[in-house]
Amino acid sequence: MLRTRVIPVLLLRNESLVKTVRFGKFAYVGDPVNTVRIFNELEVDELLFLDITASRENRSPNLKVLTDIADECFMPLGYGGGIRSLDQAKAVFEIGFEKVAINTYAAENPELIGEIAAHYGSQAVIASIDVKRSLFGGQTVRTLAGRRNTRRDPVAWAVEVEKMGAGEILLTSIDCEGTWEGFDLELIKRVTDAVSLPVIAHGGAGSLKDIGKVVNVAKVSAVALGSMVVFQKKGMGVLVNFPDNKLLAGVLE
């Protein structure tokens, strides 16, 4: 098993999987259950599903879709999107998911992270932090799928969610997401230097070299992949895949 986790992150929109670019334009990927079956065969260690419209549409997690996913999946599962209460998190856990990712409602009600962690343990709570650069170069935390500017500094917010009881951080650069152009190493390193809990880097991976660089330079505990695991190559069609473990081990040494 690899020392560093490499996690496919799959985006739900309604009942389908899509892939976005900078949280905007999206392409259809396929059926989530069929995609899970492929990842089962590829023996992926972990999957994370994010519903990208749930919070924006002010709706609860789609438990029917999540049940179908959990029933088919052989590996640990995480889910984020629309969770705004302990009861909603409980419903997701009872389906069979091991982790929940909290983003929009953590910013609105920071106590939610600690409340869930108190019941299920910090290891079950991912604080999802989406970051976007302004026209003047500063970076702030965004919620509602990037649409709301919280004015929060990403490093300060990362420190705060650690204090509140999050078990790990999913750190996404909106500017890099879906571009295949590499991670925002400067942002990620500022966060990893400021917190002691595991950080999952997300947004921009386009090659094995990018994966190795974010692990070795920014010292992340895990790398989340989107485009790389659902497309053949940049600009080409859908192909659910996962990097060969031997090749990954080569760049993670």
C-alpha positions as CSV (number, residue, x, y, z in Angstrom):
1,M,0.0,0.0,0.0
2,L,1.2,3.5,-0.8
3,R,2.5,5.7,2.1
4,T,0.5,8.6,0.6
5,R,-3.2,8.2,-0.2
6,V,-4.3,9.0,-3.7
7,I,-8.0,9.5,-3.8
8,P,-10.4,9.9,-6.7
9,V,-12.8,12.7,-6.1
10,L,-16.1,12.3,-8.1
11,L,-18.5,15.2,-8.6
12,L,-22.2,14.5,-8.4
13,R,-24.7,16.8,-10.2
14,N,-28.2,15.6,-9.7
15,E,-27.8,11.8,-10.2
16,S,-24.9,11.9,-12.6
17,L,-21.2,12.3,-12.4
18,V,-19.6,15.4,-14.0
19,K,-16.2,17.1,-14.1
20,T,-15.9,20.8,-13.8
21,V,-13.2,23.4,-14.7
22,R,-12.6,26.1,-12.1
23,F,-16.0,25.2,-10.6
24,G,-17.7,26.4,-13.8
25,K,-18.1,24.7,-17.1
26,F,-18.7,20.9,-16.7
27,A,-18.6,17.8,-18.8
28,Y,-20.7,14.7,-18.2
29,V,-18.7,11.7,-16.9
30,G,-21.3,9.0,-16.4
31,D,-23.3,7.0,-13.9
32,P,-21.9,6.9,-10.4
33,V,-22.7,3.3,-9.7
34,N,-21.0,2.1,-12.9
35,T,-18.0,4.3,-12.1
36,V,-17.8,2.7,-8.6
37,R,-17.7,-0.8,-10.2
38,I,-14.7,0.2,-12.3
39,F,-12.9,1.6,-9.3
40,N,-13.7,-1.6,-7.4
41,E,-11.9,-3.5,-10.2
42,L,-9.0,-1.1,-10.1
43,E,-8.7,-1.7,-6.3
44,V,-8.7,1.9,-5.3
45,D,-8.2,2.4,-1.6
46,E,-10.8,5.2,-1.0
47,L,-13.4,7.3,-2.9
48,L,-14.8,10.8,-2.2
49,F,-18.1,12.0,-3.7
50,L,-19.0,15.7,-3.6
51,D,-22.5,16.9,-4.6
52,I,-21.7,20.2,-6.2
53,T,-25.2,21.7,-6.2
54,A,-26.7,20.5,-2.9
55,S,-25.7,23.5,-0.8
56,R,-26.4,26.0,-3.6
57,E,-29.9,24.6,-4.1
58,N,-30.4,24.4,-0.3
59,R,-31.3,20.7,-0.4
60,S,-30.3,17.7,1.6
61,P,-28.0,14.9,0.4
62,N,-29.6,12.6,-2.1
63,L,-29.7,9.5,0.1
64,K,-31.1,7.3,-2.7
65,V,-28.1,7.9,-4.9
66,L,-25.7,7.5,-1.9
67,T,-27.3,4.2,-0.9
68,D,-26.8,2.9,-4.5
69,I,-23.2,3.9,-4.3
70,A,-22.6,2.4,-0.9
71,D,-24.3,-0.8,-1.8
72,E,-21.9,-1.3,-4.8
73,C,-18.7,0.0,-3.3
74,F,-16.0,-2.2,-1.8
75,M,-13.8,0.6,-0.4
76,P,-14.1,3.3,2.2
77,L,-16.3,6.2,1.1
78,G,-16.5,9.9,1.9
79,Y,-19.3,12.3,1.0
80,G,-19.8,16.1,1.0
81,G,-22.6,18.3,-0.1
82,G,-25.6,19.8,1.6
83,I,-24.8,18.5,5.1
84,R,-26.0,21.1,7.6
85,S,-26.9,19.2,10.7
86,L,-25.8,16.2,12.8
87,D,-28.9,14.3,11.8
88,Q,-28.0,14.7,8.1
89,A,-24.5,13.5,8.7
90,K,-25.9,10.5,10.7
91,A,-28.1,9.5,7.7
92,V,-25.0,9.5,5.5
93,F,-23.0,7.4,8.0
94,E,-25.9,4.9,8.4
95,I,-25.9,4.3,4.7
96,G,-22.3,3.1,4.9
97,F,-20.1,6.1,4.3
98,E,-17.1,6.5,6.7
99,K,-16.5,10.2,6.3
100,V,-18.4,13.4,5.7
101,A,-17.0,16.6,4.2
102,I,-18.3,19.9,5.5
103,N,-17.8,23.1,3.6
104,T,-20.6,25.7,3.2
105,Y,-22.3,25.0,6.5
106,A,-19.0,24.8,8.4
107,A,-18.5,28.5,7.5
108,E,-22.0,29.4,8.5
109,N,-22.1,27.3,11.7
110,P,-18.5,26.3,12.7
111,E,-19.8,24.3,15.7
112,L,-21.1,21.7,13.2
113,I,-17.6,20.2,12.8
114,G,-17.2,19.7,16.5
115,E,-20.7,18.4,16.9
116,I,-20.2,15.7,14.3
117,A,-16.6,14.9,15.5
118,A,-17.9,14.5,19.1
119,H,-20.3,11.7,17.9
120,Y,-18.3,10.0,15.3
121,G,-14.7,10.9,15.9
122,S,-12.5,13.5,14.2
123,Q,-11.3,10.9,11.7
124,A,-14.9,10.9,10.2
125,V,-14.9,14.7,9.5
126,I,-13.2,16.4,6.6
127,A,-13.2,20.1,6.5
128,S,-13.5,21.1,2.9
129,I,-11.9,24.4,2.1
130,D,-12.3,26.0,-1.4
131,V,-10.0,28.9,-2.2
132,K,-10.0,31.4,-5.0
133,R,-7.6,34.2,-5.9
134,S,-9.1,37.7,-6.4
135,L,-8.2,40.2,-9.2
136,F,-5.8,41.8,-6.8
137,G,-3.9,38.5,-6.0
138,G,-5.3,37.8,-2.5
139,Q,-6.8,34.4,-1.8
140,T,-10.0,33.9,0.2
141,V,-12.2,30.9,1.2
142,R,-15.3,30.4,-0.9
143,T,-18.5,28.5,-0.2
144,L,-21.6,27.6,-2.2
145,A,-19.5,25.9,-4.9
146,G,-17.3,29.0,-5.1
147,R,-20.0,31.6,-5.4
148,R,-19.9,33.1,-2.0
149,N,-16.8,35.0,-0.8
150,T,-16.4,34.5,3.0
151,R,-13.5,37.0,3.1
152,R,-11.7,34.4,5.3
153,D,-8.0,33.8,4.9
154,P,-7.5,30.1,4.0
155,V,-4.6,29.6,6.4
156,A,-6.5,31.1,9.3
157,W,-9.6,29.1,8.5
158,A,-7.5,25.9,8.3
159,V,-6.2,26.6,11.8
160,E,-9.7,27.2,13.0
161,V,-11.2,24.0,11.6
162,E,-8.4,22.0,13.2
163,K,-9.2,23.5,16.6
164,M,-12.9,22.7,16.0
165,G,-12.2,19.0,15.6
166,A,-11.8,18.2,11.9
167,G,-9.8,15.1,11.2
168,E,-8.4,16.3,7.9
169,I,-8.7,19.1,5.4
170,L,-9.6,18.8,1.7
171,L,-7.9,21.9,0.2
172,T,-9.1,22.9,-3.3
173,S,-7.8,25.6,-5.4
174,I,-10.7,26.8,-7.6
175,D,-8.2,28.5,-9.9
176,C,-6.4,25.2,-10.6
177,E,-9.4,22.8,-10.5
178,G,-9.9,20.9,-13.8
179,T,-7.0,22.7,-15.6
180,W,-4.5,19.8,-15.6
181,E,-1.8,22.5,-15.0
182,G,-0.6,21.5,-11.5
183,F,-1.4,22.3,-7.9
184,D,-1.1,25.7,-6.2
185,L,1.9,24.6,-4.3
186,E,2.4,27.9,-2.5
187,L,-1.2,27.9,-1.1
188,I,-1.0,24.2,-0.1
189,K,2.4,24.6,1.7
190,R,1.2,27.6,3.7
191,V,-1.7,25.4,4.9
192,T,0.4,22.3,5.7
193,D,2.9,24.4,7.5
194,A,0.2,25.9,9.7
195,V,-1.7,22.8,10.8
196,S,-0.8,19.4,12.1
197,L,-3.8,17.4,10.7
198,P,-3.6,15.6,7.3
199,V,-4.2,17.8,4.3
200,I,-5.6,16.5,1.0
201,A,-4.5,18.5,-2.0
202,H,-7.1,18.9,-4.7
203,G,-7.3,20.9,-7.9
204,G,-4.9,20.9,-10.9
205,A,-3.3,17.4,-11.1
206,G,-2.4,16.6,-14.7
207,S,0.5,14.2,-14.4
208,L,2.3,11.8,-12.1
209,K,4.9,14.6,-11.8
210,D,2.3,16.9,-10.3
211,I,1.4,14.3,-7.7
212,G,5.0,13.8,-6.7
213,K,5.7,17.5,-6.5
214,V,2.7,18.3,-4.2
215,V,3.7,15.5,-1.9
216,N,7.4,16.2,-1.8
217,V,7.2,20.0,-1.8
218,A,4.0,20.8,0.0
219,K,4.2,17.8,2.3
220,V,0.5,16.8,2.0
221,S,-0.8,13.5,3.4
222,A,-3.0,12.7,0.5
223,V,-3.7,13.8,-3.1
224,A,-7.2,14.0,-4.6
225,L,-7.6,13.4,-8.4
226,G,-10.4,14.4,-10.6
227,S,-9.8,14.9,-14.3
228,M,-6.9,12.4,-14.3
229,V,-9.1,9.5,-13.2
230,V,-12.2,10.2,-15.4
231,F,-10.6,11.3,-18.7
232,Q,-8.1,9.7,-21.1
233,K,-6.0,12.8,-21.3
234,K,-6.6,16.6,-21.3
235,G,-9.1,17.4,-24.1
236,M,-10.0,13.7,-24.7
237,G,-13.0,11.6,-23.8
238,V,-14.1,9.9,-20.7
239,L,-12.1,6.9,-19.4
240,V,-12.4,5.9,-15.8
241,N,-8.9,4.9,-14.7
242,F,-6.3,5.1,-11.9
243,P,-2.5,5.4,-12.0
244,D,-0.5,2.3,-11.6
245,N,0.7,1.8,-8.1
246,K,4.3,1.1,-9.2
247,L,4.3,4.4,-11.1
248,L,2.8,6.2,-8.2
249,A,5.4,4.8,-5.8
250,G,8.1,6.0,-8.1
251,V,7.0,9.7,-7.8
252,L,6.2,9.5,-4.1
253,E,9.6,8.3,-3.0
